[in-house]
Amino acid sequence: MYHFLSNEHKARFQDLCGRDGTHYNDSERRALFFVIAGNDSLFKNVDLIYDFDDHVIKLEVFEEPFLTGGTLSLIDLGFSLYGYGVCDVKQLFSQLDYKNSILAIEAIKSRFQILEHPDCKASAS
């Protein structure tokens, strides 16, 4: 179901879910970890974003200087997928480069369990 950006992204995601003890059916938390794992800066600063002892997001992360336009947008998306706040889609994608746009799309697909249907594939004409 997950389309990881790389093997490293997958390993980071598994690490975060393992650290948290995230249940397989917890699509909200898994979507947040998917976003964090796919971005180097967010992964490096994960302990400023998420409290693994209390299993909650840290809202004060929005005050952290490591967040730039793109990483701030990704955190906004991750928190929205987690169930906190509302992400502005236009603002989100205007701040992201190609790789992080793919990360955002895949996170949304995973959170809402949007699977590729074989009948929806584009046909070659």
N, C-alpha and C positions, 0 to 999 in steps of 0.2 A: 504494500500500500504506500509506503514511503518511497519517494524518489530523491535520494540523497545526492548532493552535489559532488561528493567524492567519498572514498573509503574513510578518509579522516573525519568527514562530517558524520558518517555513520558511527564510527568509533566514539566520537565525542558525545553524540546523542545517547548511545548506550551507556556511556560513563555517567552522564547526568541522570538518566532514568535510574541507574543502579545506585548512585549516591542518595537519591531521594527515595528509592523504594517505590517508584511510580507503578501503579497497577496498569496492566495492558489496556484496560478499557477507559482509563482517564485521558480522554482525548484532549481536554483543555490543557492539562499540564504537559502532556507529550508534545502538543503543538508549540507551547512556549519553549520547551527544551530543543525542539527542532530548529526554531529560529536562532536561539542562543548558540547552538552547536555549529550552525552554518556560517557564523561570522567570527573571524579571529578576535576582534576587539571585544565582542560580547562574551565570547567563551573565556577569554583571559580575565575578564572582570565579573564572572558569573556570581561570585560571592557578594558582590555589591548589588546584584540584581535579585537574587533569590536566597532565602534563608532555609538551608537544608535541615536544620534542627527543628524548626517550627513548621516547615513545609508551606511557606508563604512567600509571595513576592514582596520586594522592598520598594515601596512607593517613593522613598527618598532618592532612589537612583536617578530620578529626573534632574536632580541638582548636581550630579557628578560631571566633572569637566571632561571625562573621556568620551562622553556622548557628543557626536557631531550630527549633522543633518540626517545622514543615512542611518547611523546606528540609533539615533533617537527615534526615527520613524520605525525601525525594526522593533525596538522595545515597545513602542506604542502598539504595533501590530500584535506582538507576542502577548502583551498584557490584555489586549482586547480579546484575543483567542482564548486566553486563560479565563476570561469572564469579567475583567475589570476595564471599564472605560469603553470608548467608542473610537475606532480608528477612522480617520478621514482618508478614504481610498485615493482621492486625487492628490492630497498632500503626501501620502505614503509613496506613491510611485514617482512623483516628481523629484523626490530626494534620493532615489535608489539608482545604482548602476545596474548593468545587465545581470550580473551574478546575483546580487541581492534582490532584484526583481523576481528572478526565478525562485530564489529561496522563499520570498513572500508568497508567491503563487502556490508553491508546493506545500507550504505551511497551512494555507487556507484550505487546500484540497484535503490534506490529511486531517485537519480539525473537523471538517464537515463530511468526511468520508466520501469524497467525490472521486469515484473510480472511473477510469477510462473504459467506456463501453465499446466493445468491438464493432458495433454497428455505426458508431460515430466517427470512426477514423476516416480521414479524407481519402477519397479514391483518386487514383492517378488517371487523368484524362488526357 
